[in-house]
Amino acid sequence: MDTASKIQKYENITKQILAVVEGEENHVAKMATISCLLKAEFPYYYWCGFYIVDPLKPDQLVIGPYQGTMGCLRIPFGKGVCGTAAKEKSTQVVEDVHAIANHIACDAASTSEIVVPIIRDNKLLAVLDVDSTEVASFDDTDKKYLEELLKRAFT
């Protein structure tokens, strides 16, 4: 997908998502809606969902709402792309997950990945994880728009 088309899709879907979740305080409801609408909008999104910081085990992520094949149930901070994003509290964009030593293969069909942390009140709430079956599906455009969407949806 060319950058101009991708930007237009992100601008449109961001408006739609923010309109739908406006006033909603339940994080799970927001996550379910966001993962559903994003996956439906972008054909290269193979898996799209959230891993939530477990309040009983605050050094682990636990599966939240998602769209796609089965996800990993738990991911420790620091392990894989999601765990790295959680530990560092920074977005991770990976062109080829099979080239990463600590990658967690929840689904062997996933090839590239972007993980965006959701930080609220200086505390990690969850991460958005998006996988693609194609190498290098995600770039700075995805990073910019997903970070902005999550910031606006969860503040």
C-alpha positions as CSV (number, residue, x, y, z in Angstrom):
1,M,0.0,0.0,0.0
2,D,1.4,3.4,-0.9
3,T,2.0,5.9,1.8
4,A,-0.7,8.4,0.6
5,S,-3.4,5.7,0.6
6,K,-2.2,4.5,4.0
7,I,-2.4,8.0,5.5
8,Q,-5.9,8.5,4.1
9,K,-7.0,5.2,5.6
10,Y,-5.5,6.1,9.0
11,E,-7.1,9.5,9.0
12,N,-10.5,8.1,8.2
13,I,-10.4,5.2,10.6
14,T,-9.0,7.3,13.4
15,K,-12.0,9.7,13.1
16,Q,-14.4,6.7,13.0
17,I,-12.8,5.0,16.0
18,L,-12.7,8.1,18.1
19,A,-16.3,8.9,17.4
20,V,-17.4,5.4,18.4
21,V,-15.4,5.2,21.7
22,E,-16.1,8.8,22.7
23,G,-17.3,8.9,26.3
24,E,-16.6,5.2,26.9
25,E,-14.6,4.6,30.0
26,N,-14.3,0.8,29.8
27,H,-10.9,-0.1,28.4
28,V,-11.9,-3.6,27.3
29,A,-14.8,-2.1,25.3
30,K,-12.5,0.3,23.6
31,M,-9.9,-2.3,22.9
32,A,-12.4,-4.6,21.3
33,T,-13.8,-1.9,19.1
34,I,-10.3,-0.6,18.1
35,S,-9.0,-4.0,17.2
36,C,-12.1,-4.8,15.2
37,L,-12.2,-1.6,13.2
38,L,-8.4,-1.5,12.5
39,K,-8.3,-5.1,11.3
40,A,-11.3,-4.5,9.0
41,E,-9.7,-1.4,7.5
42,F,-6.2,-2.7,6.7
43,P,-5.8,-5.8,4.6
44,Y,-2.2,-6.3,5.7
45,Y,-3.3,-6.6,9.4
46,Y,-3.2,-10.4,9.9
47,W,-3.6,-10.2,13.7
48,C,-4.6,-7.1,15.7
49,G,-5.2,-7.0,19.4
50,F,-4.2,-6.0,22.9
51,Y,-2.1,-7.5,25.6
52,I,-3.0,-6.0,29.0
53,V,-0.7,-5.6,32.0
54,D,-1.9,-8.2,34.5
55,P,-2.7,-6.4,37.8
56,L,-1.9,-9.7,39.7
57,K,1.4,-10.2,37.9
58,P,2.5,-6.7,36.9
59,D,5.6,-8.0,35.0
60,Q,3.4,-9.9,32.5
61,L,1.0,-9.1,29.7
62,V,-2.2,-11.1,29.4
63,I,-4.2,-11.5,26.2
64,G,-7.0,-9.0,25.8
65,P,-9.5,-8.3,23.0
66,Y,-8.2,-9.2,19.5
67,Q,-9.1,-10.1,15.9
68,G,-7.3,-13.0,14.2
69,T,-5.9,-16.4,15.0
70,M,-5.2,-17.5,18.6
71,G,-2.7,-15.3,20.4
72,C,-0.3,-16.1,23.2
73,L,-2.1,-16.1,26.6
74,R,0.8,-14.5,28.5
75,I,4.0,-12.6,27.6
76,P,6.6,-11.7,30.2
77,F,8.0,-8.2,30.1
78,G,11.2,-8.2,28.0
79,K,10.3,-11.3,26.0
80,G,9.4,-11.0,22.3
81,V,8.3,-7.8,20.6
82,C,5.3,-7.2,22.9
83,G,7.4,-7.8,26.0
84,T,10.1,-5.5,24.8
85,A,7.6,-2.8,24.1
86,A,6.1,-3.2,27.6
87,K,9.5,-3.2,29.3
88,E,10.9,-0.2,27.3
89,K,7.5,1.6,27.1
90,S,8.3,2.4,23.5
91,T,6.9,1.4,20.1
92,Q,8.6,-1.5,18.4
93,V,8.5,-1.9,14.6
94,V,10.0,-5.2,13.3
95,E,10.4,-5.9,9.6
96,D,11.0,-9.6,10.0
97,V,10.2,-11.2,13.4
98,H,12.0,-14.4,12.4
99,A,15.3,-12.5,12.5
100,I,14.8,-11.7,16.2
101,A,16.4,-14.0,18.7
102,N,13.7,-13.6,21.5
103,H,10.7,-13.6,19.2
104,I,7.7,-15.5,20.5
105,A,6.0,-17.4,17.7
106,C,2.3,-17.4,18.7
107,D,1.5,-17.9,15.0
108,A,4.1,-19.0,12.5
109,A,2.4,-17.1,9.7
110,S,3.2,-13.7,11.3
111,T,6.2,-12.2,9.7
112,S,6.3,-8.5,10.6
113,E,5.0,-6.7,13.6
114,I,4.3,-3.4,15.3
115,V,3.6,-3.0,19.0
116,V,2.5,0.3,20.5
117,P,2.3,0.8,24.3
118,I,-0.6,2.5,25.9
119,I,0.5,4.7,28.8
120,R,-2.0,6.4,31.0
121,D,-1.0,8.5,34.0
122,N,2.7,7.5,33.5
123,K,1.8,3.8,33.8
124,L,1.7,1.1,31.2
125,L,-1.9,-0.1,30.7
126,A,-1.5,-2.4,27.7
127,V,0.1,-2.8,24.3
128,L,-1.5,-2.9,20.9
129,D,0.0,-5.7,18.8
130,V,-0.4,-5.9,15.0
131,D,1.1,-8.7,12.9
132,S,1.3,-9.1,9.2
133,T,2.1,-12.2,7.0
134,E,4.3,-10.0,4.8
135,V,7.8,-8.7,5.5
136,A,8.1,-5.0,6.4
137,S,4.4,-4.2,6.4
138,F,4.8,-1.5,9.1
139,D,6.6,1.8,8.9
140,D,6.8,5.2,10.4
141,T,3.3,6.0,9.1
142,D,1.8,3.1,11.0
143,K,3.8,4.1,14.1
144,K,2.7,7.8,13.9
145,Y,-1.0,7.1,13.4
146,L,-1.3,4.2,15.9
147,E,0.5,6.1,18.6
148,E,-1.7,9.1,18.1
149,L,-4.9,7.0,18.0
150,L,-4.1,5.2,21.2
151,K,-3.1,8.4,23.0
152,R,-6.3,10.1,22.1
153,A,-8.5,7.0,22.7
154,F,-7.1,6.2,26.2
155,T,-6.6,9.7,27.8
